[in-house]
Amino acid sequence: DAGVIQSPRHEVTEMGQEVTLRCKPISGHNSLFWYRQTMMRGLELLIYFNNNVPIDDSGMPEDRFSAKMPNASFSTLKIQPSEPRDSAVYFCASSLSAASYEQYFGPGTRLTVT
Amino acid sequence: GNSVTQMEGPVTLSEEAFLTINCTYTATGYPSLFWYVQYPGEGLQLLLKATKADDKGSNKGFEATYRKETTSFHLEKGSVQVSDSAVYFCALSESNTDKLIFGTGTRLQVFP
């Protein structure tokens, strides 16, 4: 299996622009997680889905952030409008729901907002 | 609520030294416990896990034992290598959800 796939790997954008991050989970996994990692705040869970349904979005920082999972093999995290404080590495992870709790992480997208 | 506390880093060691990274937890019920490793520029990878009290997880020379009486899951390795330099995260499963609660991470630096 190719593992969790994220794109793009790097994104540089200007403040105010819309940013869309993409994730393809491991085939057969039915839970998907979006995390943000910064030096100041560490690793933060933003939102997670189970069977394509958002279960817990309490970590989404504000309304500028939204996430969707239209099918079992694709998810997006959108920031509109972006701000410099959104600069971080965003990780997607997937797992077999409730089976073992093991989460498999993608390589991350490094976002820089100038 | 559930939480994980890790020792602050960085931990700096010479090659072949013994490693301990402390992790304690607070949880209701009987969580599973995990150690993840993050190499520079990469995502987190599962290193080892333990699902019940007294279980020992092991992988690549690393070990950790689930100690319910001390609510701990300390990571150990008898002889570290330069290639072990990374950030190590302790985590626990949260009951009735699919979520993991992560610690803040401990950076390990191994010098030749």
Interface residues (C-beta under 8 A of the other chain):
Chain A: V4 S31 F33 G42 L43 L45 Y48 N50 I55 D56 F91 A93 S95 S97 A98 S100 Y101 E102 Q103 Y104 F105 G106 P107 G108
Chain B: S32 F34 E42 G43 L44 Q45 L46 K49 F89 S93 T97 D98 K99 L100 F102 T104 G105
